[in-house]
Amino acid sequence: MQHRERSTEPPTENLAGRVYSTEEIEAGRLYTVLWQDLDKAARMLPELAQPALDLIETGLGYLPHPCVTLPEEPSIRLALHKHRRGDWDETICHQRLLSSLKRIRNRDMRHNAEPVYHPEIYQTYAATYYPYGYAVRQRLVHLLGYEPALACSLMAELWVRKAVAGEPGLLLMEETALDRRAITLIRYREVVLARGKKEADGSILPCAA
């Protein structure tokens, strides 16, 4: 998978023009890159920084915002280092890396772990349906191979709509990293609604390359 530079802008669930509640502002602290995370990542095996990012992108199918990945990047670099040095065999290394990747996925999905979205999100979905709502939903239906429940796909559709509004040509492209993030969210929420957050946090990574 070709590596793409990640944006340092906040993730796309921050919808333009929204008035955030106190709870949402508190949750938004997730997207602050803490200095201690930056410092630890800078010091831990910096020569493995890019291989670690490549592994995250391959393992998830997309590369999340740095504030999501930084807490796990040192652990991933250490696992790569120990495997290359022969301290850990393939099985142990795979288990450690998979655990780190799931923690990154779960951190990225954290805003979407409650079973019911705030009514404002549904209002935004309806108000911004045109002109790309139908095309975006059909794109995700095609990529998934089935039609997901709106309770599972609502925010994922909003992510893709916002991107398409800025670059309509995305609808003509093959599967993109944004599509894979959207699919990851849909599959994660399907498990949240069926079996709860704990099960969702341990669920498979659906878009691994």
Phi, psi and omega per residue, in radians:
M1 nan 2.283 -3.135
Q2 -1.259 2.279 -3.120
H3 -1.311 2.383 3.071
R4 -2.096 2.479 3.104
E5 -1.088 2.399 3.104
R6 -1.524 2.612 3.072
S7 -1.330 2.576 3.023
T8 -1.715 0.100 3.035
E9 -1.318 2.696 3.095
P10 -1.033 2.618 -3.138
P11 -1.006 2.836 -2.912
T12 -1.315 -0.027 3.089
E13 -1.278 -0.198 3.074
N14 -1.377 1.614 -2.982
L15 -1.392 2.329 -3.099
A16 -1.024 2.364 3.048
G17 1.513 -0.068 -3.127
R18 -1.340 2.553 2.992
V19 -1.749 2.059 -3.026
Y20 -1.542 2.487 3.041
S21 -1.334 2.947 3.098
T22 -1.015 -0.700 -3.132
E23 -1.114 -0.690 -3.131
E24 -1.220 -0.658 3.091
I25 -1.114 -0.711 3.096
E26 -1.088 -0.779 3.129
A27 -1.121 -0.542 -3.125
G28 -1.116 -0.280 3.079
R29 -1.097 -0.322 3.053
L30 -0.964 -0.555 -3.031
Y31 -1.611 0.281 3.011
T32 -1.646 2.153 3.120
V33 -1.423 1.893 -3.081
L34 -1.254 2.503 -3.113
W35 -1.056 -0.632 -3.135
Q36 -1.149 -0.578 3.071
D37 -1.164 -0.754 3.122
L38 -1.090 -0.764 -3.095
D39 -1.150 -0.774 -3.134
K40 -1.122 -0.725 3.139
A41 -1.149 -0.639 -3.122
A42 -1.180 -0.551 -3.051
R43 -1.534 -0.461 -3.016
M44 -1.505 1.833 3.020
L45 0.758 1.081 -3.069
P46 -1.030 -0.426 3.126
E47 -1.185 -0.264 3.120
L48 -1.802 0.216 -3.115
A49 -1.061 -0.866 -3.105
Q50 -1.226 -0.754 3.049
P51 -0.994 -0.623 3.118
A52 -1.155 -0.751 3.111
L53 -1.133 -0.695 3.103
D54 -1.073 -0.696 3.139
L55 -1.158 -0.714 3.109
I56 -1.073 -0.808 -3.114
E57 -1.112 -0.682 3.107
T58 -1.220 -0.734 -3.076
G59 -1.226 -0.563 -3.133
L60 -1.732 -0.437 -3.037
G61 1.622 -0.060 3.099
Y62 -2.791 2.900 -3.130
L63 -1.974 1.925 -3.112
P64 -1.174 3.001 3.069
H65 -0.988 2.556 -3.116
P66 -0.976 -0.582 -3.122
C67 -1.154 -0.340 3.102
V68 -1.489 -0.672 -3.034
T69 -1.542 -0.534 -2.990
L70 -0.950 -0.740 -3.131
P71 -1.044 -0.451 -3.107
E72 -1.744 -0.253 -3.066
E73 -1.032 -0.732 3.099
P74 -1.045 -0.693 3.137
S75 -1.148 -0.664 3.130
I76 -1.191 -0.748 3.105
R77 -1.077 -0.720 -3.136
L78 -1.123 -0.716 3.122
A79 -1.098 -0.750 3.100
L80 -1.079 -0.723 -3.139
H81 -1.104 -0.826 -3.110
K82 -1.147 -0.624 3.112
H83 -1.206 -0.763 -3.137
R84 -1.130 -0.565 -3.126
R85 -1.448 -0.191 3.118
G86 1.587 0.130 3.136
D87 -1.301 -0.586 3.131
W88 -2.061 2.391 3.070
D89 -1.405 3.107 -3.060
E90 -1.033 -0.697 -3.075
T91 -1.157 -0.845 -3.128
I92 -1.115 -0.774 -3.131
C93 -1.065 -0.779 3.141
H94 -1.064 -0.759 -3.125
Q95 -1.096 -0.770 -3.134
R96 -1.139 -0.757 -3.125
L97 -1.167 -0.715 3.130
L98 -1.092 -0.691 3.099
S99 -1.087 -0.752 3.120
S100 -1.119 -0.748 -3.138
L101 -1.112 -0.689 3.114
K102 -1.175 -0.641 3.092
R103 -1.134 -0.657 3.088
I104 -1.131 -0.840 3.108
R105 -0.983 -0.805 -3.099
N106 -1.130 -0.664 3.101
R107 -1.153 -0.672 3.129
D108 -1.202 -0.522 -3.118
M109 -1.602 0.025 -2.949
R110 -1.004 -0.627 3.135
H111 -1.203 -0.207 -3.034
N112 -2.052 0.418 -3.059
A113 -1.604 -0.199 3.084
E114 -1.385 2.446 -3.077
P115 -1.064 -0.594 -3.062
V116 -2.063 2.241 3.067
Y117 -1.338 2.723 3.064
H118 -1.093 2.509 3.128
P119 -0.936 -0.535 3.133
E120 -1.056 -0.571 -3.133
I121 -1.155 -0.720 3.094
Y122 -1.154 -0.653 3.101
Q123 -1.113 -0.724 3.097
T124 -1.115 -0.704 3.124
Y125 -1.017 -0.813 -3.113
A126 -1.215 -0.718 -3.068
A127 -1.213 -0.440 -3.091
T128 -1.905 0.321 -3.076
Y129 -1.096 -0.737 3.118
Y130 -1.631 2.472 0.171
P131 -1.717 -0.056 -2.946
Y132 -1.932 -0.006 -3.031
G133 -1.017 -0.843 -3.105
Y134 -1.127 -0.815 -3.089
A135 -1.106 -0.686 -3.137
V136 -1.180 -0.764 -3.137
R137 -1.110 -0.733 3.134
Q138 -1.143 -0.581 3.085
R139 -1.090 -0.812 -3.136
L140 -1.169 -0.649 3.064
V141 -1.040 -0.762 -3.141
H142 -1.103 -0.782 -3.094
L143 -1.197 -0.629 3.141
L144 -1.348 -0.581 -3.045
G145 1.556 0.129 3.101
Y146 -2.814 2.937 3.136
E147 -1.688 2.005 -3.106
P148 -1.353 2.748 3.015
A149 -1.138 2.493 -3.127
L150 -1.048 -0.580 3.118
A151 -1.064 -0.385 3.130
C152 -1.684 -0.502 -3.002
S153 -1.861 -0.109 -2.991
L154 -0.931 -0.975 -3.079
M155 -1.211 -0.623 3.095
A156 -1.055 -0.729 3.101
E157 -1.116 -0.684 3.116
L158 -1.123 -0.702 3.081
W159 -0.983 -0.879 -3.057
V160 -1.214 -0.691 3.094
R161 -0.987 -0.800 -3.101
K162 -1.078 -0.728 3.128
A163 -1.156 -0.728 -3.116
V164 -1.178 -0.605 3.105
A165 -1.046 -0.585 3.106
G166 -1.490 -0.407 -3.102
E167 -2.580 1.411 -3.075
P168 -0.984 -0.451 -3.138
G169 -1.078 -0.269 3.099
L170 -1.024 -0.525 -3.127
L171 -1.170 -0.326 -3.126
L172 -1.645 -0.121 -3.071
M173 -1.476 2.798 2.940
E174 -1.175 3.098 -3.109
E175 -0.890 2.284 -3.105
T176 -1.930 3.002 3.082
A177 -1.072 -0.643 3.105
L178 -1.123 -0.703 3.062
D179 -1.022 -0.749 -3.104
R180 -1.183 -0.621 3.057
R181 -1.145 -0.720 3.109
A182 -1.089 -0.756 3.121
I183 -1.123 -0.702 3.094
T184 -1.024 -0.757 3.125
L185 -1.126 -0.778 -3.131
I186 -1.047 -0.822 -3.125
R187 -1.151 -0.658 3.118
Y188 -1.098 -0.811 -3.115
R189 -1.197 -0.540 3.076
E190 -1.031 -0.709 3.131
V191 -1.288 -0.685 3.088
V192 -0.961 -0.840 -3.066
L193 -1.273 -0.514 -3.109
A194 -1.504 -0.689 -2.984
R195 -2.354 -0.047 3.075
G196 1.785 2.895 -3.058
K197 -1.124 -0.698 -3.114
K198 -1.018 -0.777 3.104
E199 -1.162 -0.673 3.132
A200 -1.106 -0.701 -3.135
D201 -1.105 -0.470 -3.139
G202 -1.714 0.049 -3.047
S203 -1.285 2.902 -3.079
I204 -1.145 2.809 3.058
L205 -1.627 1.863 -2.927
P206 -1.292 -0.304 -3.026
C207 -2.006 0.324 3.097
A208 -1.052 2.410 -3.102
A209 -1.246 nan nan
